[in-house]
Amino acid sequence: MKIAVIDANYTDQTFVGLAASWLHWEIKNAGIVESSVSDADFILMTVSSQQGVAEIRKHIKRAKNRNAKIIIGGGGCYAPAIFDNYADVVCVGEGTRFIRTFLHDGYHAAIALPEAWVPGETRAVVPYDAFPWELPPMMHPDGFVRVFGSRGCKFKCLFCQTGWESEYRINPDIGKLQAQIDWLEKSKKPFSLVTNDGAEEGVIIRGQQEFVSMRLQSMRKIMPLSRKQTKSVRIGVEGASERLRVAVGKPVPNDELLKMTFDLLAAGIGVRWFFVPGLPGENDADYSELRYLVDQLRKLDKGVVMMNFHAFIPQPATPLCILPLRDDYWERFDEFRRWFFHGPGFTRHVQIVAPAKYPGRLERAMESMAASEAELRRGWFNHENKNWRVQYTVTPDKLRSIARIYAKRVGLVMQAGTSQDAQ
């Protein structure tokens, strides 16, 4: 077989992401020499999200190889329907079994596997969840080596695909993982642990990470932190207010968030907060809590908190994808931004990264759900999504049930199987 690899996450192929690095490793272990893209019989393409479909299209066009079979895999392939017009097959979930079957037994054996999404077929697709934990540390294009602590997330926030697309798995050999980290530190190679919650008990390691993502509830167990453990902490705050955070399943009290942030910055550890504006049921009152947070950060002696805002985008494995998509967040965020930059809110202890506006959010939502605008505005209470041929951790009916509970919690009135704002 003549095989080539394309990392569709990058236009410039001198950059190689983690999934593509793993593919090169598997191909080399199989004793196969890679071919050029133009000469390949099979082109293996990696993509980290459904929003990579435009780059997929560009790379296929640039390859000028109409005869090659296109095999797509990676994190974005847990919602594979958007790639139907470009792929001969999509590997859903971890690619370990699919790629090893393909390399050793051939293409037709691989596409018969349960995790193989073949456009046009109707059979159920079961994501594969066995990660190749035996992987060596891998260099990311950002210059930091990655080691692998866990996959998935056990907390299942209602908007987040990661917790609903597969079950949570921890590296089964923490001793070997720690040995890798010890070697990286001895070699003075900066690293970061790949995990959804670096404070989760099962994946706590020794060594200074460049950055780590942590859930506030887990951080309670390990505070205080020092720079011996990490240089920067990323905290998913998510909702603009406490009520929204409780509703999505990630309760983050404002004052506890502030105390932890003050302690981290005092210890010389950088802090980033991540928010999801546009959650269903968000209202004007929620943004008063954002102002409160900024006002309190004004009291910092030193340090800067990065407040990153990423607009809510429905994901097909999640309960919140069920609700009709509404455009009602930008005006609220823009008023908050004006208060900060042009009013009394400004402080040098805060930096704000704005979310996408409505057109950009809509485009990404259409890609994530493989749906039209009309379908997104209608919602999925009485309709099936193309991606639901994939067997996620719960059924579409269960997603609908959870969505109804959420809607009630945040004040959305259910009428005729849809959701309408009661405000």
C-alpha positions in Angstrom: 0.0 0.0 0.0 1.1 3.5 -0.8 0.1 5.7 2.2 0.4 9.4 2.9 -0.6 11.4 5.9 -2.1 14.9 6.0 -2.7 16.9 9.2 -5.8 19.0 8.2 -5.4 21.1 11.3 -2.6 23.0 9.6 -2.3 24.6 6.1 1.5 24.3 6.4 2.4 20.7 6.6 5.7 21.4 8.3 3.5 21.5 11.4 2.5 18.0 12.7 -0.2 17.6 15.4 -0.5 14.8 17.9 -2.8 12.6 15.9 -0.7 12.9 12.8 2.5 12.2 14.9 0.8 9.0 16.2 -0.1 7.9 12.6 3.6 8.4 11.5 4.6 6.3 14.5 2.1 3.5 13.7 3.1 3.4 10.0 6.8 3.2 10.9 6.1 0.4 13.4 4.3 -1.5 10.6 7.4 -1.3 8.5 5.8 0.8 5.8 7.5 3.7 4.1 5.2 6.7 3.5 4.5 7.9 0.0 3.9 11.4 -1.4 0.3 12.7 -1.3 0.1 12.8 -5.1 1.2 9.2 -5.4 -0.7 7.6 -2.5 -3.4 5.0 -2.8 -4.7 6.0 0.6 -4.5 9.4 2.3 -4.9 9.4 6.0 -6.2 12.8 7.3 -6.4 14.0 10.9 -8.8 16.7 12.0 -9.4 17.9 15.6 -12.9 19.3 15.2 -15.8 19.5 12.7 -14.8 23.0 12.0 -11.8 21.6 10.1 -14.0 20.5 7.2 -12.9 23.6 5.2 -9.3 22.6 5.5 -10.1 19.0 4.6 -11.6 20.3 1.4 -8.6 22.5 0.6 -6.1 19.7 1.3 -8.0 17.2 -0.9 -8.1 19.8 -3.7 -4.4 20.6 -3.3 -3.4 16.9 -3.3 -4.6 16.5 -6.9 -5.0 12.8 -6.4 -8.5 11.7 -7.4 -7.7 8.0 -7.2 -6.7 7.9 -3.5 -9.1 6.7 -0.8 -9.6 9.4 1.8 -9.6 8.1 5.4 -10.4 10.7 8.1 -9.8 10.4 11.8 -9.2 12.5 14.9 -11.2 14.3 17.6 -13.6 15.9 15.1 -14.7 12.6 13.9 -16.9 11.8 16.9 -19.4 13.9 14.8 -18.5 12.5 11.3 -21.5 13.4 9.2 -20.0 16.7 8.1 -17.2 14.8 6.3 -19.6 12.7 4.1 -18.8 14.6 0.9 -15.0 14.1 1.3 -14.3 10.8 3.0 -14.5 7.3 1.8 -14.5 6.3 5.5 -14.3 8.1 8.9 -12.8 6.4 11.9 -15.0 7.3 15.0 -13.2 7.3 18.4 -9.7 6.2 19.0 -8.0 5.0 15.9 -5.9 2.2 17.5 -7.8 -0.8 16.2 -8.8 0.8 12.9 -5.3 1.8 11.8 -3.6 -1.4 12.9 -6.3 -3.4 11.1 -5.8 -1.3 8.0 -2.0 -1.6 8.0 -2.0 -5.3 8.6 -5.2 -6.7 7.1 -6.1 -4.0 4.5 -8.7 -1.4 3.8 -11.8 -3.7 3.5 -11.1 -5.3 6.8 -10.8 -1.8 8.4 -14.1 -0.4 7.0 -16.0 -3.4 8.3 -15.1 -2.5 11.9 -17.8 -1.1 14.2 -16.1 2.3 14.5 -16.0 2.8 10.7 -18.4 5.4 9.4 -18.9 4.8 5.7 -20.9 7.6 4.0 -24.2 6.2 2.7 -24.4 3.3 5.0 -27.2 3.1 7.7 -25.6 0.7 10.2 -24.9 1.9 13.8 -21.3 3.1 14.4 -19.7 2.4 17.8 -16.8 4.7 18.8 -13.7 2.7 19.7 -12.3 3.7 23.1 -8.9 1.8 23.6 -6.3 4.5 23.5 -2.6 3.5 22.6 -1.2 4.3 26.1 2.1 2.8 25.0 2.8 6.0 23.0 6.0 7.8 23.7 5.9 11.5 24.7 5.1 13.5 21.6 6.0 17.1 20.5 3.1 19.4 19.8 3.6 22.3 17.3 3.3 24.8 20.2 6.8 23.5 21.4 5.6 21.7 24.4 5.8 17.9 24.7 2.6 16.0 25.5 2.2 13.0 27.7 -1.1 11.2 28.1 -3.0 11.0 31.4 -6.6 10.4 30.5 -9.3 10.4 27.8 -12.8 11.7 27.9 -14.4 13.3 30.9 -16.5 11.9 33.7 -18.4 15.0 34.6 -20.6 15.4 31.6 -21.3 19.1 31.4 -24.4 19.5 29.4 -22.9 21.5 26.5 -19.6 19.6 26.2 -19.1 16.9 23.6 -16.1 15.3 25.5 -18.1 14.0 28.4 -20.9 12.5 26.2 -19.1 11.1 23.2 -17.2 8.4 25.2 -16.5 7.1 28.7 -13.7 8.5 30.9 -10.5 6.4 30.8 -7.3 6.9 32.9 -3.8 5.9 31.8 -3.5 2.4 33.3 0.2 2.7 33.9 0.7 5.9 36.0 4.1 4.6 37.0 5.3 4.6 33.4 3.7 8.0 32.9 5.6 9.4 35.8 8.9 7.9 34.5 8.3 9.7 31.2 7.7 13.0 33.1 10.8 12.5 35.2 12.8 12.0 32.0 11.4 15.1 30.4 12.2 17.2 33.5 15.7 15.8 33.6 16.1 16.6 29.9 14.7 20.1 30.5 11.9 19.6 28.0 8.8 21.6 28.8 5.7 19.4 28.8 1.9 19.3 29.5 -0.3 16.4 30.5 -3.1 15.6 28.1 -6.2 15.3 30.4 -9.5 17.1 30.8 -8.9 17.7 34.5 -5.3 17.8 35.7 -6.5 17.9 39.3 -8.4 14.7 39.1 -7.1 12.2 41.6 -6.2 9.5 39.2 -3.9 11.6 37.0 -2.1 13.9 39.5 1.6 13.7 38.7 4.9 15.2 39.9 6.7 17.7 37.8 6.2 21.2 36.5 3.7 21.4 33.6 3.7 24.4 31.3 -0.1 24.6 31.7 -2.9 22.5 33.1 -6.7 22.5 32.7 -8.5 22.0 36.0 -12.0 21.7 37.3 -12.5 24.0 40.3 -14.2 21.2 42.3 -11.0 19.0 41.8 -8.7 21.9 42.6 -10.1 22.1 46.1 -8.3 18.9 47.0 -4.8 20.0 45.8 -4.7 23.7 46.7 -2.4 25.4 47.4 -0.5 25.0 44.1 3.0 26.2 43.4 5.1 26.9 40.3 6.8 23.6 41.0 3.6 22.0 39.7 2.6 24.3 36.9 3.2 27.7 35.3 -0.4 28.3 34.3 -3.9 27.1 35.2 -6.9 27.1 32.9 -10.3 27.0 34.6 -13.5 26.3 32.7 -16.0 28.7 34.5 -18.4 28.3 31.6 -21.6 30.1 32.5 -21.7 33.9 33.0 -23.5 33.3 36.3 -23.7 30.8 39.1 -27.2 29.7 38.1 -26.1 28.8 34.6 -23.1 26.9 35.9 -25.3 24.8 38.2 -27.7 24.2 35.4 -25.0 22.8 33.0 -23.5 20.6 35.7 -20.4 22.7 36.6 -21.1 24.7 39.8 -18.5 27.4 40.2 -19.2 29.8 43.0 -18.0 33.3 42.2 -16.2 34.0 45.5 -14.5 30.6 45.6 -13.3 31.2 42.0 -11.9 34.5 43.0 -10.2 33.2 46.1 -8.5 30.4 44.2 -7.5 32.9 41.5 -6.0 35.3 44.0 -4.0 32.5 45.6 -2.7 31.2 42.2 -1.6 34.6 41.1 0.1 35.3 44.4 2.0 32.1 43.9 3.2 33.2 40.5 0.9 30.9 38.5 -0.9 32.4 35.5 -4.7 32.0 35.3 -7.2 31.8 32.4 -10.9 31.7 32.8 -13.1 30.2 30.0 -16.7 31.2 29.5 -19.5 30.0 27.2 -21.7 33.0 26.3 -25.0 32.1 24.6 -26.0 29.1 26.8 -29.7 28.5 26.3 -31.7 30.5 28.9 -29.0 33.1 29.4 -30.3 36.5 30.3 -29.2 40.1 31.1 -29.0 39.5 34.9 -26.3 36.8 34.3 -23.9 39.4 33.1 -24.1 41.4 36.3 -22.0 38.6 37.8 -19.3 39.0 35.2 -19.1 42.6 36.2 -18.8 41.6 39.9 -15.9 39.3 39.0 -14.1 42.0 37.2 -14.7 44.5 40.0 -13.2 42.0 42.5 -10.1 41.4 40.3 -9.4 45.1 40.4 -8.2 44.4 44.0 -5.3 42.2 42.8 -1.8 43.3 43.9 -0.3 41.7 40.8 -1.1 39.4 37.9 -3.6 39.4 35.0 -6.6 37.1 34.5 -7.3 36.2 30.9 -11.1 35.9 30.3 -11.7 33.8 27.2 -15.2 33.8 25.7 -16.2 31.1 23.3 -19.8 31.2 22.0 -22.0 28.2 22.7 -22.0 25.8 19.8 -24.3 22.8 19.9 -22.6 19.4 19.7 -24.5 16.3 18.7 -23.6 14.0 21.6 -24.8 16.6 24.2 -28.2 17.4 25.8 -28.0 21.1 24.9 -27.8 20.4 21.2 -31.5 19.5 21.4 -32.6 23.0 22.1 -33.3 25.5 19.3 -30.3 27.8 18.6 -31.0 31.4 19.4 -29.0 34.6 18.6 -29.2 36.6 21.8 -25.8 36.7 23.4 -23.8 39.2 21.4 -25.7 42.3 22.6 -25.2 41.3 26.2 -21.5 40.6 25.7 -21.0 43.7 23.7 -22.6 45.8 26.5 -20.3 44.1 29.0 -17.3 44.8 26.8 -18.2 48.5 26.4 -18.6 48.7 30.2 -15.1 47.3 30.5 -13.2 49.1 27.8 -15.1 52.4 27.7 -16.8 52.7 31.1 -15.9 52.2 34.8 -15.0 48.5 34.4 -11.5 48.7 33.1 -8.6 47.2 35.0 -5.2 46.1 33.8 -5.6 43.0 35.9 -8.1 41.6 33.3 -7.8 40.9 29.6 -10.8 39.9 27.5 -10.9 37.6 24.4 -14.3 38.1 22.6 -16.5 35.3 21.3 -17.5 34.9 17.7 -20.4 37.0 16.4 -23.6 35.5 15.2 -22.5 34.7 11.6 -19.3 32.9 12.7 -21.1 31.0 15.4 -23.8 29.9 13.0 -21.3 28.6 10.5 -19.5 26.6 13.2 -22.8 25.3 14.6 -23.9 24.1 11.1 -20.6 22.2 10.8 -20.7 20.7 14.3 -24.3 19.4 13.8 -24.0 18.8 10.0 -27.3 20.7 9.8 -28.9 23.6 8.1 -29.7 26.9 9.8 -33.4 26.1 9.7 -32.7 22.7 11.4 -30.7 24.4 14.1 -33.4 27.0 14.8 -36.0 24.3 15.0 -34.1 22.0 17.4 -34.1 18.2 17.7 -37.0 17.3 19.9 -38.9 15.7 17.1 -36.2 15.1 14.5 -33.1 13.0 14.1 -29.6 14.4 13.5 -27.4 12.8 10.9 -24.6 12.1 13.4 -26.9 10.0 15.6 -25.9 6.9 13.6 -23.0 7.1 16.1 -23.8 5.4 19.4 -22.9 8.0 22.0 -23.0 7.3 25.7 -26.8 8.0 25.9 -29.6 7.8 23.4 -31.2 10.8 21.6 -34.3 10.3 23.7 -32.2 10.5 26.9 -30.6 13.7 25.5 -34.1 15.1 24.9 -35.2 14.3 28.5 -32.1 16.0 30.0 -32.7 19.0 27.7 -36.2 19.4 29.0 -35.0 19.3 32.6 -32.3 22.0 31.8 -34.9 24.2 30.1 -37.1 24.1 33.2 -34.2 25.0 35.4 -33.2 28.1 33.4 -36.8 29.3 32.7 -37.4 28.1 29.2 -41.0 27.2 28.5 -41.6 23.9 26.5 -44.3 24.1 23.9 -45.3 21.5 21.3 -42.0 19.7 21.7 -39.8 22.7 21.3 -38.3 25.3 23.7 -39.3 29.0 23.8 -38.0 31.6 26.1 -40.4 32.6 28.9 -38.8 36.0 29.4 
